[in-house]
Amino acid sequence: MLRPYALRLSQTFYLCTGFGAAFGVFTGQLLYASGVYAYSALVARATHSAVPTPKTLLMGLEIAALLSAAAFAAGFAWQPVVHMLVGASADAHHAAAGTS
């Protein structure tokens, strides 16, 4: 029997889950890369060494794009699996084990 909270949801919900995960990962990685770049620039000026180039920041942007693409794929694929397990009358422990 299908539980009330196991309603079938549309692809829009799955896309929103994927985009939410991708946005969070992209934003976090971009903030991290910006912080590392700023810290490296401050240390370089204080120690009179070479200042990092913007290429370092662009590499952080590329890494953020790759990680967010992976997070989108994982977030998009995860939600239908949860609904399938819950729809198959799996309890919370089995659903958690099936998506881990």
Order of alpha helices (4+ residues) and beta strands (2+ residues): alpha-alpha-alpha
